[in-house]
Amino acid sequence: MDNKQVISRQRLFSFSLVLGIIAAFYLFHLFQMQVLDGYIYLHRAQATAQRSEPVFAQRGQIFDRHYNQPLATNRNSFAITIVPADLPRGEQTTIIEELARLLGRDPGQVLERYRSAARGLFVPVEVISNLTLEELTLVAERIDSFPGVSWYSKPERVYPAGPLASNVIGYVGDITPQELQVLFNEGYTSSSIIGKSGIEQRYDQYLRGTDGRRVRLVDAKGRHVRDGDEMRLPEQGSNLVLTIDAKLQQLVQEALGPRIGSAVVMRPATGEILSLVTYPRYDPNLFIGPGGDGEFRRLSRDRRAPFLNRPVQSAAAPASVFKVLMNIAIMEEEAFPSDETIECTGEFPYGNRVFHDWLESGHGAVDITSALAQSCNIFYYTIGAHHLSVDQIIDYSYRLGFGSATGIDVRGENPGLVPSPAWKEHNRNSRWVGGDTVNFSIGQGYLQVTPLQVASMVATILNDGVTYRPHLLREIRDPLTGNLVERQQPEVVRSSDISAATFQEVRSQMRSVITEGTAQVVITTNAVDVAGKTGTGQVGIAGRHHSWFAAYGPHGEDVSPEEQIVVVVMVDAANEWEWWAPKASNIIFHGYFKGLDYEEAVADLRRGPRYLWYM
C-alpha cells in the first residue's frame, strides 16, 4: 500500500467522522425540539393565544331639527364573550349559568344566546351585553372561576328624551340569527347591534358605522400578556338630524294626553314632519339592562299596542273629514251647482233604509259651503246617491292619496283601503249596493285611512294639487366635525290636474267650518287663523266614536306656504267620548304660533275672550 492510499483513507475517515458529528448534533437538536422542548412549547401554547375581537364603532347620534337636542346617543358599556374551546369539557352549562346568576341575568336566556350564536370552537361568542363597569368588576374579581371568559368595550344606546318620539326614533337590539342570515354579506356579525324599528331601523346603514378589530395576545384566562396589539380602528356612524321639532313634539304629546290615538304636524310646502305622536308609547331605555327582555315582552302583550306607530300604521274610517274630498269632487265634476241647496230634514230614505243626520231636526236648506261647515250628512247622502257615481268618488280618493302608502321613511306604513264594488265582491262575497255608496259619501263604511294620509290630503289642497313625500330625515352630518354631508330635498310624488280654483274654494269652505260651523265652539285660538274639518266616526258601539280633526294655519291666500302647518289629530273610540281631537288641535295651534309649551298654552287660552270649559 503506497502513501497515496493511506492518505485517501485518512481523509475519508476524517470526512465521515465530521459528517457523523454533524448528523449526531442535528439528531440531538431535533430530539430536543420535538421531545424535550415540546413540553415547554405545549405549555406555552396552552397558556397564551391570539384573540381577535371587534372594536365597536360608536353609533351615530340622532338629533331634532335644530341639531341641539339629542334624541338618541351612546354611553360606555361592556360585553362578555366566551371562547367555546376554552370551556372545560362537561362544564359549559354550569359555567355559563353561574356567570349569568353573578350578573343578575336569566341563565336560560344567556345559555340560549350562547348556543344560537356559537359559530366555531375558537370564535368568541358574545353572551351578555350592556354591562356597567361595576358589573364587569364582579367578573374580573372571579376570573379564575370562569375559564374562556373575556370582555370588550361595547357602546350602549340610550335615549335622553325617553318616550318622546319613541315611535319615530325606534330602538336597537342584538341581531337575531334570522337577521344575520340576510345581512351577513353587508358586514354584520353575530355580535352586531341593529335598528329594530323607526329611524334606527330605516337608516341603520348610516348610523351603525364600521367596526374595527384588535388582535391581542392573552393567556388562557383571557388576560392581556403583551403589548404591541394589532388594531384596525373603527369608523363612527353618521349623525342624523330629523325634521321633528322636539319642543313641538312635547306640546303635541301633552295636548293628546293619555288617550289612545295619534297626531301629525306637517310642513305642507316640503313634506317635513314636525311632530308625529302616538299613544300609548314606550320608553326604549327600558329595554336596556337585565330587565330589558322582560319589559319588551310585557309591552308586546299590552292590548293597547304601544309599539303601533298609529299615525302611520293605524287606519280607520275618516268620517266627515272625507267631506272635504267630496266637495272637491262635486266642484271639479260640476256635479251640483254651488248656488243651489238641498233640504236637510234629518232623514234620507234610500232603498229599504232610512239614513239619519247627526242633527235629528235637520239643518234646513244647505248649499255646498254650509253643508261642509255644518257637516250635513243629508247633503252628502244625496250627492252620493244621485249626483256622483261610486267610480268618481273612488277616483278622487286615489287622486288625493288615499288607498296607497305616502312613502314616509319608516317601515310598516299602512296603505289604507279605498273600497270598490270589485273589492267587496272579492273580499266580502257580496254585491255593492247603493247604501254602500251613501256611507262612502260621508267617509264611513269600508273606507280606511291613516292620519298621515289625511295630513297629506290637506297639504295637497294647500299646494294646489302638488303632493310632497312626507319625510322624517332632514340632514346627515359628519360625526366628528358636524359638517353637513347631505340634506334631504323635498320630493314631489304626485301632481293633480284638479284646478287651482277648486282648491282655493275648498280652502275657503274649510275656513267656514271654524268661523260658522261645527268647530266654531272649540277652535278659539287667536294666535292664527285656522281652517279645517271635524269628523266623528261611528264604530258600532253606543256612545263611542272616533274623533277626527284635520286643519291648517294660517289660512289666507296671501300667506307664505313656508309659514303654514297642517295638524291632524285622531282620538280612538277606545277612549271615553270627549270630542277631543279639535280641542287638542286648538292647543297645538295656539302653542306653536305663540311659542308656548302645553301649560302656558292652556293658561293663555283660559285668559282669552272665548274661554272653554274643557280647559
Secondary structure, 3 states (H helix, E strand, C coil): CCHHHHHHHHHHHHHHHHHHHHHHHHHHHHHHHHHHHHHHHHHHHHHEEEEEEEECCCCCCEECCCCCCEEEEEECCEEEEECHHHCCCCCHHHHHHHHHHHCCCCHHHHHHHHHHHCCCCCCCEEEEEEECHHHHHHHHHCHHHCCCEEEEECCEEECCCCCCCHHHHCCEEECCHHHHHHHHHHCCCCCCEEECCHHHHHCHHHHCCECEEEEEEEECCCCECCCCCEEECCECCCEEEECCCHHHHHHHHHHHCCCCEEEEEEECCCCEEEEEEEECCCCHHHHCCCCHHHHHHHHHCCCCCCCCCHHHHCCECCHHHHHHHHHHHHHHHCCCCCCCCEEECCEEEECCEEEECCCCCCCEEECHHHHHHHCCHHHHHHHHHHCCCHHHHHHHHHHCCCCCCCCCCCCCCCCCECCCHHHHHHHCCCCCCHHHHHHHCCCCCCCEECHHHHHHHHHHHHCCCEEECCECEEEEECCCCCCEEEECCCCEEEECCCCHHHHHHHHHHHHHHHHCCCCCCCCCCCCCCCEEEEEEEECCCCCCEEEEEEEEECCCCCCCHHHCEEEEEEECCCCCCCCHHHHHHHHHHHHHHHCCCHHHHHHHHHHCCCCCCCC
